[in-house]
Amino acid sequence: MYAILDIETTGGKFNEEGITEIAIYKFDGHEVVDQFISLINPEKPIQEFVVKLTGINNKMLRNAPKFYEVAKRIVEITKNCILVAHNSSFDYRILRTEFNRLGFDFERNTLCTVELSQALIQNQPSYSLGKLTKSLGIPITDRHRATGDALATVKLFKLLLAKDDKKSIIQNAIKYFDKRLEKEKLKNLIEEIPTVLGVFYVHDANGKVIYIGKGKNIKSEINNLFIKTSRRSVKIQERAISVSFEKTGNELFTRLKYYLELENLAPKFNFKKKFKHADEDFNNDNFLLIDKGREVEEHAVVLIENNQVKSYGYTSLAYQENNIEILKSVLTTIEHSEIAKTITKNFLNRNKVKKIVRLES
C-alpha cells in the first residue's frame, strides 16, 4: 500500500518551514482507496515568493487547522504504507520535522518518483513534475497546489509501476527507515487480492519473484496455489513472504504480461514454456491494437512497428494515442518481440480486439 502525497510550505530556513497545505492519496497500486486534503495554519508568515507560486496566502490559512489538529489523521492514513512523493526526501523531512515538534517519531518507508522516473523513463529533458507530466501526456491541474501535484504524482506512479516489468527497480528503490524488510503474513495478503483478471507474483524474503501465475480470478488462483500439496507447491508456500499483483483488463494483456515476465524474471518454480514462433507476418506492418483497459476510461494499447510487437501499456487520453512519440514514452518496451508476436498473432486468429489503427509507414 502506498501513501502518495504532496506538501506546500511557507518557505524559509532549512527545517524552519511550516506546512501550509497537504494532500495524501492512499493508493493500493491500482486505485485510490482513501484521501486526506487540508490547508494548514503554519503559525508563521508565508514567504512572498511562495505566495506568488502557490496562490496560498496568510489570510487563507487564518482559520485552517494547525498541524497538531490533523496529525492523528496523517498517522492513520499513512500507517503500513510506503510514502511516495516527487522528491520524497523533501516531503518526508518536512513531515518528520513537524512530528518532531510534537514529540512523535514519524517513521515510514519512502519512494521517490524523481529517482524512479530517471530509471524507468530515460532521456527526458527534465524530471520536474510539471515538465515530466507534460512530456508524458499526463494531465495536471492546480500546479503548485498539494491536490493537483499529488494527483499528478498518482498518475505518474501508476505508469512507473507498469513500466517496472522486472519488478525489481521499484523494490530496490524503497528507502527503509528501519533497514529491514517487514514480513507480511500470506493470509492477510491473500485477503487483499481482488477477484479480477490479471497476473500475480509470489516473492521470497529478498523480494525476488519465485513464481508467477495468472487467471480470470487471481484471488482464487493464489488460494489454490497455497492449498496444493504437490512438492513444488509446498516449496513455494515455504519460501513465500509476500504476494503482489497486476490487473490486466483483457485476455491479450494477461497472456503478454505473463509469458514476457516468465522470460524476463525466470522464476524458480515456474515451468518455462517453449514457443513455436509465428511463421506468418501481420496483415499490416505498422498499427496499434487497442482493447479495453483496467478501468472504464482506460485503453490497453499494443504498438506494432515493422511487423514486430514493440511495446505495450495503458493510455487514458486520446492525445496519448494520437501522438506517436508521447505514446512510445508511455508504453513499456518489449524485449522478447518474437514471443510477443507469437502470442499476439495467435490471439488475433481466435479473438477480436476493440480497435485496430493503422499507422503511416
VMD Tcl script that draws the C-alpha trace (Angstrom):
set ca {
  {0.00 0.00 0.00}
  {1.24 3.48 -0.86}
  {0.52 6.95 0.53}
  {1.16 9.38 -2.33}
  {1.49 12.92 -1.08}
  {2.44 16.49 -1.77}
  {3.14 19.27 0.72}
  {3.23 23.04 0.27}
  {5.23 25.06 2.80}
  {5.87 28.62 3.94}
  {9.44 28.59 2.61}
  {12.23 29.92 4.77}
  {15.28 28.48 6.50}
  {16.02 24.74 6.36}
  {13.96 22.81 8.96}
  {12.15 26.00 9.96}
  {9.50 25.78 7.24}
  {5.85 25.27 8.15}
  {3.23 23.28 6.23}
  {0.51 25.33 4.51}
  {-1.26 22.55 2.61}
  {-1.12 18.76 2.42}
  {-2.76 16.17 0.14}
  {-2.42 12.42 0.70}
  {-3.91 9.73 -1.55}
  {-3.82 6.16 -0.25}
  {-3.15 4.01 -3.31}
  {-3.25 0.21 -3.50}
  {-1.26 0.03 -6.74}
  {-4.40 0.28 -8.87}
  {-6.75 2.87 -7.44}
  {-7.08 5.48 -4.69}
  {-8.82 3.94 -1.66}
  {-8.66 6.88 0.77}
  {-7.60 10.52 0.79}
  {-6.85 13.42 3.11}
  {-6.61 17.03 1.89}
  {-6.31 20.11 4.05}
  {-4.97 23.63 4.31}
  {-2.89 24.02 7.48}
  {-2.21 27.07 9.61}
  {1.61 27.10 9.92}
  {1.54 29.73 12.68}
  {4.19 31.72 10.81}
  {4.12 34.01 7.75}
  {4.47 32.69 4.21}
  {7.41 33.90 2.12}
  {6.26 36.29 -0.63}
  {7.71 34.21 -3.49}
  {5.75 31.18 -2.19}
  {2.51 33.18 -2.21}
  {3.12 34.05 -5.87}
  {3.98 30.43 -6.71}
  {1.10 28.66 -4.94}
  {-1.55 31.34 -4.54}
  {-1.83 30.43 -0.84}
  {-1.68 33.49 1.42}
  {-1.73 34.10 5.16}
  {-5.37 35.23 5.15}
  {-6.50 31.90 3.61}
  {-4.88 29.99 6.48}
  {-6.17 32.07 9.38}
  {-8.99 29.63 10.20}
  {-7.30 26.47 8.89}
  {-6.45 23.69 11.40}
  {-3.00 23.70 12.97}
  {-0.72 20.73 12.34}
  {-1.33 19.09 15.72}
  {-5.06 19.03 14.89}
  {-4.53 16.92 11.75}
  {-1.50 14.89 12.92}
  {-3.57 11.87 14.02}
  {-5.29 11.65 10.62}
  {-1.92 11.77 8.84}
  {-0.60 8.96 11.04}
  {-3.71 6.86 10.36}
  {-3.82 7.26 6.57}
  {-0.09 6.54 6.16}
  {0.06 3.59 8.58}
  {1.63 0.48 6.96}
  {2.12 2.48 3.74}
  {5.18 3.43 1.72}
  {5.30 7.22 1.34}
  {5.57 8.24 -2.32}
  {6.33 11.77 -3.49}
  {8.07 13.66 -6.27}
  {11.29 14.43 -4.38}
  {10.23 12.39 -1.35}
  {13.23 13.44 0.74}
  {11.73 16.95 0.96}
  {8.16 15.94 1.87}
  {9.35 13.26 4.32}
  {11.76 15.71 6.00}
  {9.02 18.33 6.40}
  {6.60 15.79 7.90}
  {9.20 14.38 10.29}
  {10.14 17.88 11.39}
  {6.52 18.74 12.19}
  {6.03 15.49 14.12}
  {9.33 16.00 15.98}
  {7.95 19.33 17.23}
  {5.09 17.32 18.73}
  {7.50 14.81 20.30}
  {6.42 11.99 17.95}
  {8.72 9.78 15.85}
  {7.11 9.62 12.43}
  {8.85 6.79 10.54}
  {7.78 5.46 7.15}
  {9.46 3.72 4.23}
  {9.70 6.06 1.22}
  {9.85 6.06 -2.59}
  {10.85 8.97 -4.82}
  {9.16 9.31 -8.23}
  {12.01 11.54 -9.46}
  {14.51 8.70 -8.94}
  {12.09 6.10 -10.35}
  {11.39 8.23 -13.44}
  {15.11 8.65 -14.09}
  {15.49 4.86 -14.00}
  {12.34 3.88 -15.91}
  {11.74 6.81 -18.33}
  {15.17 7.77 -19.56}
  {16.40 10.65 -21.72}
  {13.78 13.16 -20.58}
  {14.89 16.83 -20.85}
  {13.58 17.49 -17.33}
  {12.32 15.42 -14.41}
  {10.45 18.25 -12.69}
  {6.84 17.21 -12.10}
  {5.36 19.81 -14.44}
  {7.67 19.19 -17.40}
  {7.76 15.40 -17.00}
  {3.98 15.00 -16.85}
  {3.60 17.30 -19.86}
  {6.05 15.24 -21.93}
  {4.17 12.05 -21.00}
  {0.73 13.47 -21.75}
  {-0.35 13.22 -18.10}
  {-2.88 15.96 -17.27}
  {-2.09 18.18 -14.30}
  {-4.30 20.88 -12.83}
  {-3.72 23.27 -9.92}
  {0.05 23.17 -10.38}
  {1.95 24.01 -7.18}
  {-1.09 23.15 -5.07}
  {-0.98 19.99 -2.99}
  {-4.06 18.35 -4.54}
  {-3.05 18.94 -8.16}
  {0.57 17.87 -7.68}
  {-0.35 14.81 -5.60}
  {-2.93 13.61 -8.16}
  {-0.40 14.04 -10.97}
  {2.07 12.00 -8.90}
  {-0.55 9.25 -8.51}
  {-0.92 9.04 -12.30}
  {2.85 9.12 -12.82}
  {3.44 6.42 -10.19}
  {0.79 4.19 -11.80}
  {2.70 4.48 -15.08}
  {6.02 3.73 -13.34}
  {4.56 0.60 -11.73}
  {3.55 -0.67 -15.18}
  {6.94 0.11 -16.72}
  {8.86 -1.74 -13.98}
  {8.39 -5.04 -15.83}
  {11.18 -6.83 -13.96}
  {9.59 -5.98 -10.60}
  {12.98 -5.00 -9.19}
  {13.59 -1.28 -9.76}
  {10.79 -0.06 -7.50}
  {11.52 -2.76 -4.92}
  {15.18 -1.77 -4.80}
  {14.37 1.95 -4.67}
  {12.42 1.76 -1.39}
  {14.24 3.51 1.44}
  {13.52 1.58 4.65}
  {13.51 3.65 7.82}
  {14.43 0.55 9.83}
  {16.61 -1.01 7.10}
  {14.68 -4.27 7.33}
  {12.06 -5.86 5.11}
  {8.94 -6.50 7.14}
  {7.40 -9.92 6.67}
  {3.73 -9.96 5.80}
  {1.54 -12.91 6.53}
  {0.24 -14.70 3.45}
  {-3.25 -14.98 4.83}
  {-3.60 -11.22 5.13}
  {-2.09 -10.68 1.68}
  {-4.49 -13.13 0.06}
  {-7.41 -11.31 1.67}
  {-6.28 -8.08 -0.01}
  {-6.07 -9.65 -3.50}
  {-9.14 -8.77 -5.61}
  {-11.18 -11.17 -7.74}
  {-10.02 -9.74 -11.07}
  {-8.38 -10.80 -14.32}
  {-4.64 -10.41 -14.02}
  {-1.18 -11.69 -13.16}
  {0.24 -12.31 -9.68}
  {3.76 -12.63 -8.29}
  {4.98 -14.59 -5.27}
  {8.09 -13.06 -3.64}
  {10.67 -14.57 -1.28}
  {12.29 -12.85 1.73}
  {14.61 -10.86 -0.57}
  {11.74 -9.56 -2.69}
  {12.68 -11.84 -5.61}
  {9.83 -13.24 -7.70}
  {9.84 -17.03 -7.31}
  {6.53 -17.79 -9.02}
  {4.19 -16.06 -11.48}
  {0.56 -17.02 -12.01}
  {-2.40 -15.70 -14.00}
  {-6.12 -16.13 -14.20}
  {-9.57 -14.62 -14.61}
  {-9.82 -14.62 -10.81}
  {-6.33 -14.19 -9.36}
  {-7.56 -14.39 -5.75}
  {-8.86 -17.89 -6.45}
  {-5.65 -18.86 -8.27}
  {-3.49 -17.77 -5.31}
  {-5.72 -19.61 -2.86}
  {-5.42 -22.75 -4.97}
  {-1.63 -22.40 -5.06}
  {-1.40 -22.18 -1.27}
  {-3.60 -25.21 -0.56}
  {-1.93 -27.59 -3.02}
  {0.19 -30.37 -1.54}
  {2.47 -31.13 -4.50}
  {6.20 -30.94 -3.83}
  {6.62 -27.80 -5.93}
  {3.62 -26.04 -4.31}
  {4.89 -26.80 -0.79}
  {8.29 -25.30 -1.66}
  {6.58 -22.14 -2.94}
  {4.50 -21.93 0.24}
  {7.59 -22.31 2.44}
  {9.50 -19.54 0.67}
  {6.63 -17.13 0.03}
  {6.82 -13.91 2.05}
  {4.65 -11.56 0.00}
  {2.31 -11.52 -2.99}
  {1.82 -8.69 -5.47}
  {-0.47 -8.48 -8.49}
  {-1.37 -6.53 -11.59}
  {-4.81 -6.14 -13.11}
  {-4.63 -6.51 -16.88}
  {-8.13 -5.66 -18.10}
  {-8.17 -8.09 -21.02}
  {-7.02 -11.55 -22.02}
  {-4.35 -10.45 -24.53}
  {-2.54 -8.34 -21.94}
  {-2.82 -11.19 -19.42}
  {-1.05 -13.53 -21.82}
  {1.55 -10.97 -22.90}
  {2.42 -9.90 -19.37}
  {2.51 -13.47 -18.06}
  {4.73 -15.00 -20.75}
  {7.00 -11.99 -21.21}
  {7.66 -11.79 -17.48}
  {8.31 -15.52 -17.30}
  {11.05 -14.83 -19.84}
  {12.33 -11.70 -18.06}
  {12.23 -12.94 -14.48}
  {12.76 -16.71 -14.92}
  {11.04 -17.54 -11.58}
  {12.49 -20.61 -9.91}
  {9.21 -22.53 -9.59}
  {7.59 -21.88 -12.97}
  {7.85 -24.30 -15.86}
  {9.30 -22.47 -18.86}
  {7.09 -22.60 -21.95}
  {8.70 -23.20 -25.33}
  {7.19 -21.10 -28.09}
  {6.94 -22.06 -31.73}
  {7.44 -18.66 -33.32}
  {4.78 -17.37 -35.67}
  {5.64 -18.13 -39.29}
  {3.27 -15.55 -40.76}
  {3.52 -11.78 -40.55}
  {0.67 -9.49 -39.55}
  {-1.57 -8.15 -42.32}
  {-0.05 -4.69 -41.80}
  {3.47 -3.63 -40.85}
  {2.61 -0.69 -38.58}
  {-0.50 -0.44 -36.43}
  {-1.96 -0.13 -32.95}
  {-4.07 -2.76 -31.22}
  {-6.48 -1.05 -28.84}
  {-8.54 -3.04 -26.34}
  {-10.31 -2.35 -23.04}
  {-8.05 -1.35 -20.15}
  {-8.18 -1.96 -16.42}
  {-10.63 0.88 -15.81}
  {-13.60 2.23 -17.78}
  {-11.74 5.34 -19.01}
  {-8.59 3.44 -19.95}
  {-7.34 1.69 -23.11}
  {-4.83 -1.14 -23.41}
  {-2.53 -0.49 -26.38}
  {-0.05 -2.66 -28.27}
  {2.30 -0.97 -30.76}
  {3.39 -2.96 -33.83}
  {6.17 -1.46 -35.99}
  {7.86 -3.11 -38.95}
  {5.81 -6.25 -38.25}
  {7.26 -6.57 -34.74}
  {5.47 -6.11 -31.42}
  {7.47 -3.22 -29.97}
  {5.70 -2.11 -26.78}
  {2.52 -2.23 -24.77}
  {0.79 -0.38 -21.94}
  {-2.20 1.70 -20.95}
  {-3.47 5.12 -22.03}
  {-6.18 7.31 -20.56}
  {-6.25 10.07 -23.18}
  {-6.80 10.08 -26.95}
  {-3.98 12.67 -27.02}
  {-1.53 9.96 -25.95}
  {-2.71 7.56 -28.67}
  {-2.68 10.20 -31.41}
  {0.88 11.38 -30.73}
  {3.26 8.50 -31.51}
  {6.24 10.00 -29.64}
  {4.25 10.52 -26.45}
  {2.76 7.05 -26.88}
  {6.20 5.47 -27.09}
  {7.20 7.22 -23.84}
  {4.10 5.91 -22.07}
  {4.29 2.31 -23.31}
  {6.68 -0.34 -21.99}
  {9.24 -1.66 -24.47}
  {9.03 -5.39 -25.16}
  {12.36 -7.20 -25.03}
  {11.25 -10.58 -26.39}
  {9.44 -9.42 -29.51}
  {9.24 -12.86 -31.15}
  {7.40 -14.31 -28.17}
  {5.10 -11.26 -28.12}
  {4.45 -11.63 -31.84}
  {3.52 -15.28 -31.44}
  {1.15 -14.56 -28.54}
  {-0.44 -11.60 -30.33}
  {-0.78 -13.40 -33.66}
  {-2.35 -16.48 -32.03}
  {-4.74 -14.29 -30.04}
  {-5.89 -12.33 -33.12}
  {-6.53 -15.56 -35.01}
  {-9.16 -16.52 -32.43}
  {-10.34 -13.27 -30.84}
  {-11.35 -9.69 -31.60}
  {-9.96 -6.52 -30.07}
  {-11.77 -3.21 -29.61}
  {-10.00 -1.36 -32.42}
  {-7.07 -1.59 -34.84}
  {-5.50 1.68 -36.01}
  {-3.15 1.63 -38.99}
  {-0.08 3.87 -38.77}
  {1.74 5.61 -41.57}
  {4.90 3.82 -42.63}
}
mol new
graphics top color blue
foreach p $ca { graphics top sphere $p radius 0.5 }
foreach p [lrange $ca 0 end-1] q [lrange $ca 1 end] { graphics top cylinder $p $q radius 0.2 }
display resetview
